[in-house]
């Protein structure tokens, strides 16, 4: 019986630990103008800027001859970073709920191919 109790305790501990990893509600906010404009098939820098406004900052991406915009999304007291990367032609190549620096470090910005239809 003791191994069963120990296993159950371990499972509960792991479950409780994972609860802290649940993404913020902002990661599912498809109505946000930054998210909506950046995830459209064929999205452009002009379209993102028109919908979302000026970014918090811009990072040059020499590897793909493009730029990356950092935004902060806010909703009901929550905030989340969000990046949108563009190639030299001004097309969105990637976007997500981290900042440009982390996207580069994670290898997400190694191609200048525009994003494909995701949804």
Buried (B, 14 or more C-beta within 10 A) or exposed (E): EEEEEEEEEEEEEEEEEEEEEEEEEBBEBEEBBBBBBBBBEEBBBEBBBEBBEEBEEEBEBEEBEBBBBBBEBEEEEEEBBBBBBBBEEBBBBBBBBBBBEEBBEEEBBEBBEBBEEEE
